[in-house]
Amino acid sequence: QVQLVESGGGLVQPGGSLRLSCAASGRIFRIFGMGWHRQAPGKERELVARIAGDGSTNYADSVKDRFTISRDNAVNTVYLQMNNLKREDTAVYYCNADIYDGSTVEAYWGKGTLVTVSS
């Protein structure tokens, strides 16, 4: 079984920073794309950032120049460095990854970590 576990969420003031981590574990042969999505209250889940296996990245316009996604393939972990946080960044953040488990490639999701931006 493959699991994704996020950490690093919490309460931060506007203008502050947080770093989210998401570690994949279990039967993993290869990890392809990894990414972060978020869902704010009353809104649909949206893509925040994604990083491909070759390290190329893409970001939602709302977080460009403030958030940075990175990955450490040695420990099967993806990170999201969030700077200059705004109240509208408040959401549950979910990581996901496309993982080959030796049989198929499937998209796995974590359970989410809450980020609250408030003074």
C-alpha positions as CSV (number, residue, x, y, z in Angstrom):
1,Q,0.0,0.0,0.0
2,V,1.1,3.5,-0.7
3,Q,0.5,6.4,1.7
4,L,1.1,10.1,1.4
5,V,1.4,12.0,4.7
6,E,1.4,15.8,4.8
7,S,2.9,18.0,7.6
8,G,3.7,21.6,8.3
9,G,0.4,23.3,8.3
10,G,-0.7,25.7,11.0
11,L,-1.7,29.2,11.8
12,V,0.4,32.1,10.4
13,Q,0.0,35.8,10.2
14,P,-0.4,37.6,6.8
15,G,3.0,38.1,5.3
16,G,4.4,35.0,7.1
17,S,5.9,31.8,5.8
18,L,5.2,28.1,6.1
19,R,6.8,25.0,4.6
20,L,4.7,22.0,3.9
21,S,6.1,18.5,3.5
22,C,4.6,15.4,2.0
23,A,6.3,12.0,2.4
24,A,5.3,9.0,0.3
25,S,5.8,5.5,1.7
26,G,4.9,1.9,0.9
27,R,5.4,-0.1,-2.2
28,I,7.0,2.5,-4.5
29,F,8.9,1.7,-7.6
30,R,8.9,5.1,-9.1
31,I,7.3,8.5,-8.5
32,F,6.4,10.6,-11.5
33,G,4.6,14.0,-11.0
34,M,4.0,15.3,-7.5
35,G,1.9,18.3,-6.6
36,W,0.0,20.4,-4.1
37,H,-3.7,21.3,-4.3
38,R,-5.8,23.2,-1.9
39,Q,-9.5,23.6,-1.0
40,A,-10.8,26.6,0.7
41,P,-14.2,26.6,2.5
42,G,-17.0,26.6,0.0
43,K,-14.7,26.4,-3.0
44,E,-13.5,23.6,-5.3
45,R,-10.2,22.0,-5.0
46,E,-7.6,23.8,-7.1
47,L,-4.1,23.1,-8.3
48,V,-1.4,25.1,-6.5
49,A,1.8,23.8,-7.9
50,R,3.2,20.7,-9.6
51,I,6.6,19.3,-10.2
52,A,7.4,16.7,-12.8
53,G,9.9,13.8,-12.6
54,D,12.4,15.9,-14.5
55,G,12.0,18.8,-12.1
56,S,10.0,21.1,-14.3
57,T,7.4,23.0,-12.4
58,N,4.2,24.9,-12.9
59,Y,2.2,27.1,-10.5
60,A,-1.2,28.7,-10.2
61,D,-1.1,32.4,-11.1
62,S,-2.3,33.3,-7.6
63,V,0.9,31.8,-6.0
64,K,3.6,32.6,-8.5
65,D,6.6,34.4,-7.1
66,R,5.4,33.5,-3.5
67,F,5.4,29.7,-3.4
68,T,8.1,27.2,-4.4
69,I,7.6,23.5,-5.0
70,S,10.6,21.1,-4.7
71,R,11.2,17.4,-4.3
72,D,13.7,15.1,-2.8
73,N,13.6,11.8,-4.7
74,A,16.0,10.1,-2.2
75,V,13.3,10.3,0.5
76,N,10.2,10.4,-1.7
77,T,9.1,13.8,-0.4
78,V,7.7,16.9,-2.0
79,Y,7.8,20.3,-0.3
80,L,5.9,23.6,-0.7
81,Q,7.6,26.7,0.6
82,M,5.0,29.4,1.0
83,N,6.1,33.0,1.5
84,N,4.2,36.2,1.9
85,L,1.1,34.3,2.8
86,K,-2.3,36.1,2.3
87,R,-5.6,35.5,4.0
88,E,-6.9,34.0,0.7
89,D,-4.3,31.2,1.0
90,T,-6.3,29.8,3.9
91,A,-7.3,26.3,2.9
92,V,-6.7,22.6,3.4
93,Y,-3.6,21.7,1.4
94,Y,-3.4,18.2,-0.2
95,C,-0.4,16.6,-1.8
96,N,-0.7,14.1,-4.6
97,A,1.7,11.9,-6.6
98,D,1.6,9.6,-9.6
99,I,3.2,6.4,-8.4
100,Y,4.2,3.2,-10.1
101,D,3.8,0.4,-7.5
102,G,5.2,-2.3,-9.7
103,S,1.9,-3.1,-11.2
104,T,0.2,0.2,-12.3
105,V,0.6,3.9,-12.1
106,E,-2.0,5.5,-9.9
107,A,-2.7,8.9,-8.5
108,Y,-2.4,8.9,-4.7
109,W,-3.6,11.7,-2.3
110,G,-2.8,12.7,1.2
111,K,-5.4,13.5,3.8
112,G,-4.6,17.2,3.9
113,T,-3.1,19.7,6.2
114,L,-4.8,22.9,7.3
115,V,-3.2,26.3,6.6
116,T,-4.8,29.3,8.3
117,V,-3.6,32.8,7.5
118,S,-5.0,35.2,10.0
119,S,-4.0,38.0,12.3
